[in-house]
């Protein structure tokens, strides 16, 4: 089972999700730990190679940006509520900065 590494405030951010979104986040991350793909995800090539986004549709739109191809770990770079169609630039920039901490 892969270990989850939470970067920055990502764990606290997930804890702020509504209960249903939090449960769904836990389920999707558990799937990753076991080597499976999340139910709804997309690649985030603009952040870096191997970076993906879990899409959660519970009581709004929530996202978890992660990279899982480094050792036996899932690095959660950022978690947030998505309020518009396009991901905000500050969310992308934050995930990029945290990715640099992982691939130093």
N, C-alpha and C positions, 0 to 999 in steps of 0.2 A: 504494500500500500504506500502510495506517495505521500510525503509530508507536505502540509500546507505552510508556506512562509508568507506572512502578512507584512506588506511593506507600508511604511508611513501610517496613516490613519485608516487604512482599508478595513481592518477588523471592526473598528469603532463605527465606520460608515455603514457596514453591513448590519451591525446591531441596531442602527437607526431605521432600517427598512421596516415597513409594516409587517405584522406577524406572518401573513401568507407569503409575502415576497421573501422574508427571511427564511422560512421553511423551504421554499423553492430554491433559494440560494444554497442552503445546506445540502439539499438533495443533489443539485447539479455539481457542487464541489466534491461530494462523495463519489459521484460517478467518475470524475476526473481522477480522484485518488486511486480508483480501481482500474484505471487505464481506459475507461470508456469516454466517448465524446458526450458533451452536454446535449440536451434535447434541442436547444435552439442557440446557435452560435454563429459567428462570422469572423473571418480573419481580419486583423487590424494591421495590415502591412505598412500603413503610414506611421505607426509607432515603432515597429521593428519586426524582424523575421521571427516567425513562430508565435507572435502575440495574437491572442484571440479575445473575443468579447462574448460573454454569456449574456443572452437577452432574456429578461424575466418580465412577463406580462401579468402582473398581479397588483391590483389597486394602483395602477399607474405603470410607468415603464422604468425598469431598473437595469443597470448594467454592472458587470464585473469584468474588468480587463485583467488578463492573466497571461503568463507564459508557463508552459509545462514541459518544455523539452530540455531543461537544465537538470542534470542528474536525476534523482528520484524525488523530485520536488515540484510542487505547483506554487509558483510565485504570484500572489495576488497583488497586482500593481495599483489598482484603483477600483473603487466601487462608488456608484452614485445613482441618483435619480435622474433620468433623462426627461427633460421638459420640452424639447423641441425635436423636430424631425432630424436635424443635423446635430452630431455630437459637438458640444462646445469646445472651442480651441483650448481653453484653460484645462479642460479634462484630458484632452490629448497630450498637452504639454506636460501635465503632471505625471501621466503614465510613462511618457518618454524619459523624464528625469528619474523616475523610480526604476525603470528598466536599466539605466546606466549603473545603478547601485548593484544590480544583479550580475551584469556582464562586464565587470571591471577588468 
